Amino acid sequence: MAFVARFLMSGILIAVASCRGTESKRGLVLGSSDYEQIDLPKYFFSHVLSWVYNYDPVPTKGESYRNLSYVPMLWGQEESTQFRTTMVSGPHYEYILSFNEPDMARDVGGSNLSVENAVSIWQSQLEPLAQGGFKIGLPAGMFPHVWTPKDSFKFARGHRMA
């Protein structure tokens, strides 16, 4: 069973994902502010981090993350219309994250999507990418009584997800 934990360290959020039977994968989330970019070099040669994301489909300001793999994200509905085109026409990424905290309001950082709306966007933008070889991370809500594990299966529809 996969789980995700988040820790705030030195002003930078570290996302930790662990799956039974596989190596642990740890990622670093960065915003686009200058102070978050200043701390980035100290993570380049980390033995515990392997990827970085920034809530966007493209790296921040064309930033090079050196040995850390960049993982794009389809954050919410506004980005959804061009997301698939961006992924197909730009650099190829192995993994894609989907929907930041869809059960949270936008003013607190969530993408504020109903399960039904997210499934619709998933089917039009992410399913074709999964069929093309991308590994897609399921959305993770903050409140399991709003976005239940059962809801996650609505997205998978027989695809092997990341």
PEVENVEN-V892590 format. One record per helix or strand of 2 or more residues. SS is the DSSP state (H for helix, E for strand). FROM is the first residue (numbers start at 0). LEN is the number of residues. Records with the same first field share a line. If there is no record, write none. Layout:
SS: FROM-LEN + FROM-LEN
This chain:
E: 2-7 + 11-7 + 24-5 + 50-3 + 68-2 + 71-3 + 94-4 + 134-2
H: 33-5 + 39-4 + 59-3 + 79-10 + 105-3 + 114-17 + 148-8
